[in-house]
Amino acid sequence: MRSIPTELAERYEAEGWWTRDTLGDVLARGLASAPDAGFRVYSAVRPWSGTFRDVEHVARRLAGGLRARGVGPGDVVALQLPNWMEAAAVFWASTFLGATVVPIVHFYGRKEVGYILDSVRPRVFVAAERFGRLEYQADLAANVPVVGVVGRDFDDLLADEPMPGVVAADPASPALIAFTSGTTRDPKGVVHSHQTIGYETRQLAARYPPDRGSQLTAAPVGHFIGMLNAFLIPVLDGAPVNLADVWDPGQALALMKSDGLTVGGGATYFMTSLLDHPDFTPEHLPYMKYAGLGGAAVPAAVTTRLAELGVTVYRAYGSTEHPSITGSHWAAPEDKRLYTDGNVLPGVELRLAEDGEILSRGPDLCLGYTDPALTERVFDADGWYHTGDIGVLDEDGYLTITDRKSDIIIRGGENISALEVEEVLLGMPAVAEAAVVAAPDARLGEHAAAVLRLRPGHSAPDLDELRAHLERVGLARQKWPEELHVVADFPRTPSGKIQKFVLRRDIATPK
């Protein structure tokens, strides 16, 4: 892990941004304060309805069962589950035990899941037997001591009696490892402590509009921000949890009228898919009063469209490493909310390098990566995180992201490693050179576009042939390019490197 400068740690504790609470402490207090809050899962395959008390009972039985199997502070519990009750039970049980949680997005494929499990070597792995294209593959977890499969033998892990209390753990120790695709071929494991996640949860909860209503959560809980929004923030607020295990805009619109549920933002796709659905009417707008947007590129055309419908839009900027760097308050001036990524949040420091790269540090900044070399490369001795994003600050201190140094595409909030996709494309016989870049997407913010230079004598593949190749090698579908371009040669630097910013610009320019 990175070395956090002593003066920063002392300041975070003095300001109350870091406390001595573990996530287990926070959850136990919140659950005790609102035991009768509702907890509901809208699902075609695994619906569930109950209260916080009911879910906590399952979580504490699971904690008892895992503790009897030797699981405790310092052990890793990995889970790959859709937005089901059992995902909350595993997360809550892990925090009661002081264990380190590793959420895995439920639609990650064999390649990603195998890499993650090999990287963290969990003591426990809980997965779904099957869900959509997901199917449990026992050989991936062959070296995991404790395995539970929801829909098969998960209940065998539950003790007869619930475990009382919370196991003591160091609040500065790892609480959660979130894997996200980056500039390398494999996912990056981002390590957060009880203190960094605790602060992130409190500041996110404080920024929510007080009249946001009873929200529907469909963002995958395998994303750590999705997990916080689903299983931590509502407990702090005593607010009901309403989960959907698939994003179906038609279902969301129906639930607005039948159950009074609201949708409050996320990646732009969640909002645009509602507006574009044939069932959408002005009667739904009271249930879409706010749109807190982030996690992916936020086109001005989307923010303006929402504002014209009377939706209060506010934006935020962050990453898995530093979840909340800047953000607009929902009551900030409209031009700041619609066209910038906000100003620095409490406790956060931000500065721009000479080339415009954003450097940040703050109480919600991660401890580093599971890869020490990556930690050394991205964090400096003074505690600054080098984001790889380029931005500008206006006269009021509001940030606008203008470009990206890091080679990732953010599709609907999901990071896609360009290098990973490029290496797979190079396995096609016709491809001499491949570049994958972000292209604008009206629904998702951006998507992957493949630009190919072909070998002599070969004809260009079409998009279906390209996708068939990607499916054969097992690359997760959300990483598949949605555009295909063929060039005679690439724009290059004097040293021969491909100028991806030129490709992005050319693809984004209307022809």
Secondary structure, 3 states (H helix, E strand, C coil): CCCCCHHHHHHHHHCCCCCCCCHHHHHHHHHHHCCCCEEEEECCCCCEEEEHHHHHHHHHHHHHHHHHCCCCCCCEEEEECCCCHHHHHHHHHHHHHCCEEEECCCCCCHHHHHHHHHHHCCCEEEEECEECCEECCHHHHCCCCEEEEECCCHHHHCCCCCCCCCCCCCCCCEEEEEEECCCCCCCEEEEEEHHHHHHHHHHHHHHCCCCCCCEEECCCCCCHHHHHHHHCHHHHHCCCEEEECCCCHHHHHHHHHHHCCECCEECHHHHHHHHCCCCCCHHHHHHCCEEEECCCCCCHHHHHHHHHCCCEEEEEECCCCCCCCEECCCCCCHHHHHHCCCEECCCCEEEECCCCEEEEECCCCCCEECCHHHHHHHECCCCCEEEEEEEEECCCCCEEEEEECCCEEEECCEEEEHHHHHHHHCCCCCEEEEEEEEEEECCCEEEEEEEEEECCCCCCCCHHHHHHHHHHHCCCHHHCCCEEEECCCCCECCCCCECHHHHHHHHHCCC
